[in-house]
């Protein structure tokens, strides 16, 4: 303070000092604004002394520091808010992209569902048509007076009509998919082994033979058998058709 007081003595001008820090015996820090003013005689302008005014601004200084701290915290919070806002914008963009993908997927699923419905309707129509054809074929096979057996190329039974059931005493569900040569009925199936091979090899177009047999009633009969190949639309052999008629055995 001495140099400032001397300066006021010399220049007779007021010196103002701001935020002068001072610690008391209790180690409490206080802040003062200090004004050093010359005391002059009113008439002669003679320097009478120096007046020092201390203004305690500790509370104001604390409030000012709290304001600075609050501003810093506000700036930090604002930066965090901006960062959070950017993350939210990124999340929103990702969600929008996901929504667009879901909408596209939903449209694809709807299209697929429509296609499946169309296919289901077509399959239902095809199934109905197949059922009508099967019913019609079953009616034909039931109406035939001849026993009808259809075999696969491996000689597994595919069709066994009502007359065949009546002749040999076995139902269709008992013989379906079984090997024909394994049947234990009154028909000498071994007699058919060679003609089967010849038809499947396309060595012959058809074959007719008559064999002695025993029907389901145990009665001896003559069984007239006609063998023909089962061919598809490309003339490929896909099995064998057997037509069998029962005749009383001649004395």
One Martini backbone bead per residue (centre of mass of N, CA, C, O) as a GRO file, in nm:
protein
  251
    1UNK     BB    1   0.054   0.066  -0.014
    2UNK     BB    2   0.285   0.279  -0.006
    3UNK     BB    3   0.313   0.347  -0.309
    4UNK     BB    4   0.023   0.449  -0.343
    5UNK     BB    5   0.031   0.675  -0.141
    6UNK     BB    6   0.265   0.830  -0.270
    7UNK     BB    7   0.118   0.873  -0.535
    8UNK     BB    8  -0.106   1.053  -0.416
    9UNK     BB    9   0.081   1.272  -0.300
   10UNK     BB   10   0.198   1.351  -0.582
   11UNK     BB   11  -0.089   1.358  -0.770
   12UNK     BB   12  -0.372   1.390  -0.641
   13UNK     BB   13  -0.503   1.098  -0.694
   14UNK     BB   14  -0.713   0.847  -0.745
   15UNK     BB   15  -0.701   0.507  -0.623
   16UNK     BB   16  -0.807   0.191  -0.759
   17UNK     BB   17  -0.879  -0.127  -0.605
   18UNK     BB   18  -0.930  -0.471  -0.694
   19UNK     BB   19  -0.960  -0.755  -0.531
   20UNK     BB   20  -0.838  -0.769  -0.246
   21UNK     BB   21  -0.655  -0.996  -0.074
   22UNK     BB   22  -0.749  -1.138   0.261
   23UNK     BB   23  -0.615  -1.293   0.555
   24UNK     BB   24  -0.697  -1.401   0.848
   25UNK     BB   25  -0.658  -1.574   1.142
   26UNK     BB   26  -0.893  -1.784   1.031
   27UNK     BB   27  -0.835  -1.829   0.721
   28UNK     BB   28  -1.006  -1.604   0.594
   29UNK     BB   29  -1.114  -1.495   0.288
   30UNK     BB   30  -1.096  -1.164   0.161
   31UNK     BB   31  -1.258  -0.892  -0.026
   32UNK     BB   32  -1.137  -0.573  -0.166
   33UNK     BB   33  -1.213  -0.239  -0.222
   34UNK     BB   34  -0.976   0.025  -0.297
   35UNK     BB   35  -0.950   0.371  -0.184
   36UNK     BB   36  -0.720   0.637  -0.271
   37UNK     BB   37  -0.739   0.962  -0.117
   38UNK     BB   38  -0.711   1.295  -0.119
   39UNK     BB   39  -0.673   1.555   0.128
   40UNK     BB   40  -0.814   1.875   0.082
   41UNK     BB   41  -0.817   2.200   0.094
   42UNK     BB   42  -1.065   2.409   0.001
   43UNK     BB   43  -0.886   2.681  -0.042
   44UNK     BB   44  -0.567   2.585  -0.076
   45UNK     BB   45  -0.510   2.284  -0.168
   46UNK     BB   46  -0.405   2.134   0.068
   47UNK     BB   47  -0.241   1.859   0.185
   48UNK     BB   48  -0.362   1.664   0.458
   49UNK     BB   49  -0.404   1.367   0.322
   50UNK     BB   50  -0.520   1.023   0.344
   51UNK     BB   51  -0.783   0.826   0.207
   52UNK     BB   52  -0.912   0.500   0.311
   53UNK     BB   53  -1.128   0.270   0.137
   54UNK     BB   54  -1.308  -0.017   0.247
   55UNK     BB   55  -1.470  -0.272   0.044
   56UNK     BB   56  -1.670  -0.539   0.095
   57UNK     BB   57  -1.662  -0.812  -0.170
   58UNK     BB   58  -1.692  -1.112  -0.094
   59UNK     BB   59  -1.980  -1.189  -0.178
   60UNK     BB   60  -1.952  -1.099  -0.468
   61UNK     BB   61  -1.714  -1.288  -0.531
   62UNK     BB   62  -1.868  -1.550  -0.475
   63UNK     BB   63  -2.095  -1.499  -0.677
   64UNK     BB   64  -1.907  -1.479  -0.919
   65UNK     BB   65  -1.790  -1.767  -0.890
   66UNK     BB   66  -2.060  -1.914  -0.908
   67UNK     BB   67  -2.122  -1.807  -1.190
   68UNK     BB   68  -1.881  -1.933  -1.328
   69UNK     BB   69  -1.947  -2.224  -1.249
   70UNK     BB   70  -2.230  -2.226  -1.375
   71UNK     BB   71  -2.133  -2.169  -1.663
   72UNK     BB   72  -1.957  -2.418  -1.688
   73UNK     BB   73  -2.183  -2.621  -1.633
   74UNK     BB   74  -2.359  -2.523  -1.866
   75UNK     BB   75  -2.157  -2.583  -2.091
   76UNK     BB   76  -2.131  -2.882  -2.030
   77UNK     BB   77  -2.434  -2.947  -2.058
   78UNK     BB   78  -2.454  -2.844  -2.350
   79UNK     BB   79  -2.251  -3.042  -2.472
   80UNK     BB   80  -2.402  -3.296  -2.379
   81UNK     BB   81  -2.664  -3.222  -2.527
   82UNK     BB   82  -2.543  -3.219  -2.808
   83UNK     BB   83  -2.443  -3.510  -2.803
   84UNK     BB   84  -2.721  -3.633  -2.747
   85UNK     BB   85  -2.856  -3.515  -2.999
   86UNK     BB   86  -2.674  -3.659  -3.202
   87UNK     BB   87  -2.747  -3.944  -3.108
   88UNK     BB   88  -3.049  -3.914  -3.162
   89UNK     BB   89  -3.023  -3.858  -3.463
   90UNK     BB   90  -2.885  -4.125  -3.526
   91UNK     BB   91  -3.111  -4.303  -3.411
   92UNK     BB   92  -3.335  -4.196  -3.593
   93UNK     BB   93  -3.204  -4.277  -3.858
   94UNK     BB   94  -3.192  -4.578  -3.790
   95UNK     BB   95  -3.496  -4.610  -3.747
   96UNK     BB   96  -3.582  -4.518  -4.025
   97UNK     BB   97  -3.428  -4.740  -4.172
   98UNK     BB   98  -3.573  -4.972  -4.029
   99UNK     BB   99  -3.856  -4.896  -4.119
  100UNK     BB  100  -3.801  -4.921  -4.420
  101UNK     BB  101  -3.718  -5.218  -4.409
  102UNK     BB  102  -3.985  -5.317  -4.285
  103UNK     BB  103  -4.163  -5.220  -4.514
  104UNK     BB  104  -4.025  -5.388  -4.730
  105UNK     BB  105  -4.068  -5.660  -4.590
  106UNK     BB  106  -4.375  -5.639  -4.578
  107UNK     BB  107  -4.419  -5.625  -4.881
  108UNK     BB  108  -4.286  -5.896  -4.940
  109UNK     BB  109  -4.473  -6.062  -4.758
  110UNK     BB  110  -4.732  -5.987  -4.901
  111UNK     BB  111  -4.646  -6.098  -5.174
  112UNK     BB  112  -4.590  -6.385  -5.072
  113UNK     BB  113  -4.874  -6.433  -4.962
  114UNK     BB  114  -5.017  -6.402  -5.230
  115UNK     BB  115  -4.865  -6.630  -5.369
  116UNK     BB  116  -4.950  -6.850  -5.167
  117UNK     BB  117  -5.250  -6.820  -5.211
  118UNK     BB  118  -5.241  -6.887  -5.508
  119UNK     BB  119  -5.105  -7.164  -5.473
  120UNK     BB  120  -5.324  -7.278  -5.288
  121UNK     BB  121  -5.551  -7.257  -5.490
  122UNK     BB  122  -5.415  -7.430  -5.706
  123UNK     BB  123  -5.381  -7.680  -5.524
  124UNK     BB  124  -5.679  -7.712  -5.463
  125UNK     BB  125  -5.764  -7.750  -5.753
  126UNK     BB  126  -5.575  -7.989  -5.808
  127UNK     BB  127  -5.686  -8.166  -5.581
  128UNK     BB  128  -5.973  -8.176  -5.682
  129UNK     BB  129  -5.901  -8.295  -5.958
  130UNK     BB  130  -5.760  -8.546  -5.847
  131UNK     BB  131  -6.003  -8.655  -5.693
  132UNK     BB  132  -6.181  -8.685  -5.943
  133UNK     BB  133  -5.993  -8.876  -6.094
  134UNK     BB  134  -5.976  -9.093  -5.875
  135UNK     BB  135  -6.278  -9.147  -5.864
  136UNK     BB  136  -6.305  -9.222  -6.159
  137UNK     BB  137  -6.098  -9.453  -6.156
  138UNK     BB  138  -6.235  -9.615  -5.933
  139UNK     BB  139  -6.496  -9.659  -6.087
  140UNK     BB  140  -6.371  -9.812  -6.319
  141UNK     BB  141  -6.232 -10.040  -6.153
  142UNK     BB  142  -6.497 -10.134  -6.017
  143UNK     BB  143  -6.657 -10.196  -6.293
  144UNK     BB  144  -6.473 -10.406  -6.360
  145UNK     BB  145  -6.451 -10.757  -6.424
  146UNK     BB  146  -6.160 -10.721  -6.387
  147UNK     BB  147  -5.858 -10.766  -6.264
  148UNK     BB  148  -5.651 -10.496  -6.127
  149UNK     BB  149  -5.293 -10.451  -6.169
  150UNK     BB  150  -5.036 -10.223  -6.055
  151UNK     BB  151  -4.689 -10.186  -6.131
  152UNK     BB  152  -4.385 -10.122  -6.071
  153UNK     BB  153  -4.063 -10.166  -6.180
  154UNK     BB  154  -4.027 -10.324  -5.883
  155UNK     BB  155  -4.315 -10.470  -5.825
  156UNK     BB  156  -4.498 -10.271  -5.687
  157UNK     BB  157  -4.801 -10.199  -5.551
  158UNK     BB  158  -5.050  -9.954  -5.669
  159UNK     BB  159  -5.293 -10.133  -5.785
  160UNK     BB  160  -5.615 -10.273  -5.640
  161UNK     BB  161  -5.897 -10.389  -5.715
  162UNK     BB  162  -6.197 -10.519  -5.630
  163UNK     BB  163  -6.166 -10.783  -5.800
  164UNK     BB  164  -5.895 -10.864  -5.672
  165UNK     BB  165  -6.009 -10.896  -5.391
  166UNK     BB  166  -6.220 -11.117  -5.468
  167UNK     BB  167  -6.012 -11.329  -5.579
  168UNK     BB  168  -5.771 -11.309  -5.323
  169UNK     BB  169  -5.857 -11.172  -5.030
  170UNK     BB  170  -5.723 -10.876  -5.063
  171UNK     BB  171  -5.665 -10.570  -4.970
  172UNK     BB  172  -5.526 -10.281  -5.061
  173UNK     BB  173  -5.397 -10.206  -4.772
  174UNK     BB  174  -5.239 -10.495  -4.769
  175UNK     BB  175  -5.066 -10.446  -5.065
  176UNK     BB  176  -4.950 -10.179  -5.062
  177UNK     BB  177  -4.611 -10.171  -5.179
  178UNK     BB  178  -4.581 -10.454  -5.233
  179UNK     BB  179  -4.440 -10.733  -5.344
  180UNK     BB  180  -4.570 -10.940  -5.571
  181UNK     BB  181  -4.377 -11.200  -5.528
  182UNK     BB  182  -4.469 -11.214  -5.203
  183UNK     BB  183  -4.734 -11.336  -5.249
  184UNK     BB  184  -4.992 -11.540  -5.070
  185UNK     BB  185  -5.156 -11.690  -5.321
  186UNK     BB  186  -5.341 -11.873  -5.575
  187UNK     BB  187  -5.105 -11.755  -5.748
  188UNK     BB  188  -4.850 -11.828  -5.983
  189UNK     BB  189  -4.608 -11.593  -5.982
  190UNK     BB  190  -4.360 -11.731  -6.124
  191UNK     BB  191  -4.491 -11.730  -6.416
  192UNK     BB  192  -4.436 -11.392  -6.433
  193UNK     BB  193  -4.135 -11.321  -6.427
  194UNK     BB  194  -4.050 -11.331  -6.731
  195UNK     BB  195  -4.263 -11.133  -6.852
  196UNK     BB  196  -4.184 -10.891  -6.686
  197UNK     BB  197  -3.893 -10.859  -6.795
  198UNK     BB  198  -3.970 -10.828  -7.097
  199UNK     BB  199  -4.138 -10.567  -7.063
  200UNK     BB  200  -3.926 -10.384  -6.914
  201UNK     BB  201  -3.718 -10.440  -7.175
  202UNK     BB  202  -3.893 -10.429  -7.447
  203UNK     BB  203  -3.932 -10.719  -7.583
  204UNK     BB  204  -4.240 -10.674  -7.525
  205UNK     BB  205  -4.571 -10.547  -7.540
  206UNK     BB  206  -4.716 -10.828  -7.465
  207UNK     BB  207  -4.902 -11.067  -7.250
  208UNK     BB  208  -5.051 -11.402  -7.264
  209UNK     BB  209  -5.210 -11.607  -7.001
  210UNK     BB  210  -5.284 -11.934  -6.855
  211UNK     BB  211  -5.373 -12.030  -6.519
  212UNK     BB  212  -5.368 -12.217  -6.244
  213UNK     BB  213  -5.592 -12.160  -5.964
  214UNK     BB  214  -5.685 -12.007  -5.634
  215UNK     BB  215  -5.923 -11.872  -5.476
  216UNK     BB  216  -6.058 -11.738  -5.185
  217UNK     BB  217  -6.258 -12.005  -5.174
  218UNK     BB  218  -6.079 -12.257  -5.293
  219UNK     BB  219  -6.119 -12.248  -5.597
  220UNK     BB  220  -6.066 -12.380  -5.895
  221UNK     BB  221  -5.898 -12.201  -6.163
  222UNK     BB  222  -5.892 -11.999  -6.446
  223UNK     BB  223  -5.634 -11.758  -6.530
  224UNK     BB  224  -5.655 -11.475  -6.719
  225UNK     BB  225  -5.361 -11.301  -6.847
  226UNK     BB  226  -5.278 -10.953  -6.907
  227UNK     BB  227  -4.982 -10.793  -7.027
  228UNK     BB  228  -4.889 -10.444  -6.984
  229UNK     BB  229  -4.747 -10.152  -7.030
  230UNK     BB  230  -4.656  -9.862  -6.840
  231UNK     BB  231  -4.690  -9.548  -6.992
  232UNK     BB  232  -4.593  -9.242  -7.075
  233UNK     BB  233  -4.576  -8.954  -7.273
  234UNK     BB  234  -4.263  -9.071  -7.356
  235UNK     BB  235  -4.273  -9.398  -7.352
  236UNK     BB  236  -4.208  -9.471  -7.068
  237UNK     BB  237  -4.153  -9.723  -6.852
  238UNK     BB  238  -4.356  -9.750  -6.526
  239UNK     BB  239  -4.476 -10.048  -6.570
  240UNK     BB  240  -4.748 -10.284  -6.489
  241UNK     BB  241  -5.036 -10.442  -6.636
  242UNK     BB  242  -5.302 -10.637  -6.489
  243UNK     BB  243  -5.532 -10.867  -6.639
  244UNK     BB  244  -5.802 -11.051  -6.476
  245UNK     BB  245  -5.971 -11.366  -6.535
  246UNK     BB  246  -6.232 -11.575  -6.429
  247UNK     BB  247  -6.246 -11.940  -6.466
  248UNK     BB  248  -6.363 -12.229  -6.499
  249UNK     BB  249  -6.260 -12.536  -6.464
  250UNK     BB  250  -6.186 -12.774  -6.679
  251UNK     BB  251  -6.252 -13.121  -6.710
   0.00000   0.00000   0.00000
